[in-house]
Amino acid sequence: MKPSPVLYWVALLYSSLATTALLGNIWVISVVLNQIRYNFRRNMIHKRHMKGTVRNSVTVYLLMLSMADLTSILPVPFLVIDIFHNDWPFGIILCKLIFLYEGANKSLSPLLLTAFSVDRCFATSTDPRCKDVTVVAFIIYPAAANSFNVESLKGQAVCKQLHDTVSRIKENLASRMFEACLKGRIPEMEDLLLPDERIQLKRCILSAKRDVLPPICTHNMLDDAGDPVLNAFRRTQLINQPYDRVKVIFHPEFLSSVSPLMNLDYEDFVRGCHMGVFPSYYEPWGYTPAECTVMGVPSVTTNLSGFGCFIQEQVQDPHAFGIFVIDRRFKGPNESIDELAKTLYDFTLLSRRQRIIMRNRTERLSELLDWKTLGSFYREARRKALEATHPNFMQVIEETVKKMPRPTSAPSTPTLSRSASTTPHDSDESDTSEQEAFEAKAWAEAN
């Protein structure tokens, strides 16, 4: 069957673009590999260690980006063959490869891919506002673990020792500065920080250094090799390298104030964070971003969660109030990840004052999430559910719930003498015998 002219020109344009993309990515990969080889030779000539040759994040980013583009462009020539000849001889092999690639790609959480994207944005950005910015991402959800990591406990102990040492030196320094000012002189640096205190600080700094990378997980996982979060970190090379601008900490259990590692309750931990990121694919409501809003913490949600849809309907500009709704309903996974990465990157560029203003705006929305407001929506949803399951429920309610008749013992109009001489408690006691007689008569008539 001869292809139509439209298919012919589409295939021609598609093949030309694919050829250009293939050549461009091959050229980028060759340039990056030549640069790595040149750096390696230069280090060998100067007898330097290979460490640091490929530590340029821009180089790693370009190499991975080009390889990813090549992976997506390789099937294009076979698509052209399919259009012209209605035959795909390599279909079995390529389909398996493509499905394997897509499965590996979609098994990663959007949050982890976004952290990888933000890290690469920091590495390639020239904005001076993000020059010294380091993002620490906490991933907290229960997973199979048996105990705390020894390195994590050691790091916690070292930090506590450093904090106690600095607090003690700070108190001594303040007293020495106060005494020097009382004597009418400005203290010198040597007078403020004594030699033994310098030694204590150096000991704390040396004890904090380590020969290995800090762990990305705070616990010993039962299935370390099969855990999807840890495998995603390893696949994207987010392993807390010194040059990584995004540091990750995986805490595989819920927070508790009795934990020896992070002795904080959930509310205290949330208030100490700058933003909560919850890019859920589907949630009927989603309490986590709502809890962040009540505590005045900006959050990220999606339009596939009930909370995100509620905010879009009730708030005219959610971004101005610190609630960022990511579109996952009408966009693909890659587009949603790009949108989320851009949102997080823009948030990191805010100054401290701008973040404080946004937190104040976010806390104002707590009135919208009060039960006085949400209760009306709940009652309306319950009424609609009853109408859908029981069409005649209003008639049943009217027949079942009737207005209580007026008691016969109550006077038609209160008199001045009665209201002045008796209290409500006395009137209740005087009605007891008449009320009992009325109830007995009604019971006899009913039976």
N, C-alpha and C positions, 0 to 999 in steps of 0.2 A: 504494500500500500504506500503510495507516494505521499509524503508529508505536505501539509498545507503551507502556503507562503508565510502565514503568520508564525507557524512553528519553525519554519526555516530561518526566518530572521531572528526569532527569539533564541534559537539554538546557536546561531552565528554570534549574536551579541553575548550570550552567556559564555560560550567557549572563549571568546576574545577576552572577556573580563576575567575568566578563570585562569587563562594563560598569563595575563598580566599579574594577577595576584600570586600565582605560583612563582613566577620569576622574581617578583618583589620580595616574597618571603624567603625564597632561597638565597637571594642576595643579602638580606638582613642576617640570616643565619650564618652565611659565610663570613660576613664582616665581624659578627660577634665571635665566631670561632677563631678567626685570625687574630682578633684582639686578645683572646685568651691565650693563644699560642705565643703571641708576641710578649705578653706579660710573663708567661712561664719562662721563655728564653731569657728575658731580661733578669728575672729573679735567679735563674741558674748561673748567668754570667757573673752577677754580683754576689753569688753564693748566699742568696737569701732563701728563706723558707717559702714554700708554695702557699702558705696560709695567707689569705687575703686576696688571691688572684681573682677569684670569681665572687668576691664579696660586694662588688658594686651592684646595688639593687636595680639600677637602671639596666645594666647588662643582663641580669637574670630575668628581668621583666620583659625585655625585648626578645630574648631567646624563647621564653615560654609563650609569649604572645604569637610569635611567628610559627612555632610548632603547633599551637592550637589552630591558627588560621590554616596551616597546611592540612591538618586533620580534617577540617571542615570542607576544604576545597578539593581534596583528592577524588571524591566521587563524581565531580562535575563532568570530566570527560566521558565517564560511563553513562551519565545521564544524556549526553549528546548522542552517544551511540544508540541509546534506547529510543530517542526521538526519531532518528533517521532510519534505523533498521528494525525497530520494534523487537530488539533482541538484546539481552544483557548477559553475556557469557560469564561475567565475573560476579553475578548477582549473589550467589550463595555466600561466597567469602566476604564480599563487601557488606552484605546485610548483617552478617554476624559481627563484623568489626564495628559497624555503625551502632548496632543495638548495644554492644558491649560498651562503647564510648558513651552513648546516651545514658545507659544505666549507671555507669560510674559517675557521670556528671550530675544526674538528678538525685543520686543517693546522698549527696552533700547537702547539708542544710543551707538555706539562703543566708543565714546569719554567718556561717563560717566562710562561705564564699564572699560575703560582703566584707568581712574582716580582712580577707586576703586582698580584695580590691582596694579597700581604704589604705592598707599598708603600701600597695603599689602607687596609689595616688600621692601619698606622702613622699615616696621615694623619687617620684618624677616631678613633683610640684616645685614651682619657683616662687610661690607666694611667701613673702617674709613672715606672715602671720603663723604659718605652720612650721617654721624653721625648728623650733625647740619643742614641738608638741609630741607627746607620746601617749598613745591610747592604750588603756588596760581594759580588756574585755573579760568579764566574768561569765562563764557558762555554768549555770547551776540547775541541775535536775538530777533526780535519783537514778543511780546505775549500780550494777553489781560490783561492790568493792568490799574488802575485808578489813583494812586498817589504814591508818594514816601513812603517808609517805615519810620516810626518815629525813629526806632532804627538806621537805616542807616544814617539819617540826624543828629541824635545825635552823632553818631560815627564820622561823618565828622567834626562836630563842635568841638568835643573834640580833634581830631587830629590837626585841624587848630590852636586851642588854644595852644596845646603843641608845635607845630612848631614855633609859634610866640614867646612863652616864651623862648624856647631854643635859638632862633635867637637873642633875646634881651640880654640874659645872655651871649651868645657867644661874642657879641660886647663888653660888659662891661668887660668880662674876658680878652679879647685880649688887651684892653687898660690898665688894671691893670698889666698884664704881661709885657707889653711894658714899663710902668713906673718903675716897679721893676728892669727890666734889665738895664734901663738907670742909676739906682742908684748903679749898680754893684753887685746885689745879685740875687740869684735864689728864686723866690717866693714859699712860702709854700702853701699847699693845702687849709688851712684855709684862707689864704689871697686871693686866687683866687676865691673861691666860698663863698659868704657871707651867713650868716644865713637866711636872708629874701629870698634870691634866692633858698636856699634849701627848704624852706617852699613852695615857688611857684612850684618847681618841684614836691614835694610830693603831692600837691593839684592836679596837672595835672595827676599824676599817679593814685591817688585815684579816680578821676573822670572818668578815662578810664576803671576802673574795673566795671564789671557788674555781676549780680546774675544769669543771663540766658545766654544761648549760643548765640553767634552772629548770626544774620539772614543770611540765605544762598541766599535770594532774596532781591534785593534793592527796590522793589516795592510791593505794595499790589495787589496781583493777583485777578482777578475777579472770577476765578475758581481754588482756591488753591488746593482743594482736587482732582481735575481732571487733573491738569497740568502734562504732562508726565515727564518733567524735574524734578520737585519737587518730584514727586512720585519715580522717579529713585534714587534721592538722599536719600530719606527716606528708600527705599528698600535696598540700599547698605550701609546704615548707614554713609554716608558722610554728616554729619550735623555740621561740624566745631567743633568737640570735641577738648579739649585741647591736647589730645594725637594723634590726626590725623595729619599725615605728609603731607597730601594733603588738602588744604583749597579750598573751592569752592565758587564762587560769581556768581550768576545768575542776569544778567542785561537785563530785557525784553524790551529794546528799543535801537535804534541806538544811537551812541555817538554824543554829541554836545557840543560845547564850551560854550553854555549858560546854560548848565545843572548845577543845584546847587550841585549835588552830585559828578559827574565826569566831571568837566569843561575842557574836552579835545576833540579836533577833532580826527577823525579816524586816520589820519596820525601820529599825535603826540602820540596817544595811542599805535599804532603798533610799532613805533620806541622805545617806552619804554618797550616793552615786549621782552622776550628772545626767544620765539618761537611761531609760529602760527600753530595750529593743525586743519586741515580740512580733516578728513577722509571720504569724500563724497562717497556715493555708486555709483552715476552717475552724471556727470556734462559735458555738451558739451565742456566747456573750463575750467571755474573756475578761476575767477579773483582774489580771495582772496590770494591764495598762490603766484600768480604772483605779486601782489602788495607788499607782504612781501619781495619777492626777490628784487624788485626794490628799496625798502627802506633798504635793507641789513639785513633782519631778517630771520633766518632759519625757514623753514616751513615743514609741513608734508602734503602730498597729497597721492592720490591713483592712481593705474594704470587703474581705471575706469573713471577718469576725463581726459579731453583733455589736460590740462596742464601737468599732470603726464606722459601721453604717449609722449608728445612733449619733455619733459626733458629727458626721457629715450632714445629717439631716437637721441637727439642732444648732450647730455652730457655723456661722457664715465663713470664717477663715480659720480653720483649725490650726494651721501652721503658726499664726500669730499668737496662739495660746499654748504653744509648745506641744501640740499633739499632731504628729505627722502620720498621715494615712497613706500607705503604699498601695498602689493599684496592682492587685494580683488577680482581679476578676477578668480584665480585658487585656492584660499584658502577659507575655510569656515569661518563663523563669529568668532568662537572661536580662530582659528589660526590667523586670522587678528588682533584680539584684543590682543593676546599674542605678536605678532610682534610689534604692536604699543606700547604696554606697555614696551617692552624691549627697543625700540627706545627712548622713553621718559626717561626711567630709565638711560640708558647709557648717554643721553644728560645731565642729572643732575649731573653726576659724573665728567663732564668736569670742569677744572679750569677756572678762569676768563680770563686768557691769551688765553686759547684754544678757549673760546667762542668768544673773540675779533677777533682772526685769522679766525674763521669760518664766522663771520659776514662780514669781508673784502672779503673773497672768494665768499660769496653769492652776495655781491654787484657787483662783477665783471660780474655776469651773466645778469646784467641789460641791457648790450649791446645786448645780445641775444634776449631780449624781446622788443627791440626798433622797431618802426614801419618800419624802413628801412629793418629790417630782416623779421618781421611778415607780411609786406605788400606783399612780393613775394608769401608767402604761401596763403594769402587771394586771390590774383589774380589767382593763380593756382587752388584753390578750386572753385572759381567762374567759371573758364573756364571749369572744369570738370562737374560742375552742369549744365552749359549751354549745354555741349555736351550730357549729359544724357537726358535733357528735349527737346532740339532742335538739332537733329543730323546735320542739314544743316546750323547751325548758322554762320559758317565761310563763306559760300557762300553768305549768306544774308548780312553779314557785308561788304564783298568785293563789292557787288553790290550797297549797300547803301552808304557806306563811300568811296567816290572817291577823288583822289588827286585834289586839286584846280588847275585849269590851270594857266599858267603864264600870268600875265596881259600884254596886248598889249602895254601899255604906258611905260613899263620898257625897258630901252635900252639893246641891246644885250650884249655890253661890256661897262663898265663905262669908260668915257673919263676923262683925267686929268683936263681939263678945267671945266667940270661939277662938278666933285668931289671937285675941289679946290674952285669953286665960289659959291657953294650952300651948304646949310646945310641939314641934313635929314628932318628938319621941312619944309624948303623951297621946297624940292623936293616933299613932300607929298601934299603941296598946289598946285603945278603946275600940278600934276597928277589928280586933282579933276575933272576938266571939261572933260578930255579925259575918265576918269573912268566912269563918269556919262553917257557919250554918249555910251560907250561900254555896260554898264548895261542896258540902255534903248533899245539898239538894240537887246540884248539877250532876254530881256523880250518880245519885239515885235515878235521875231521869235518863242518864246515858245507859245505865244497866237495866 
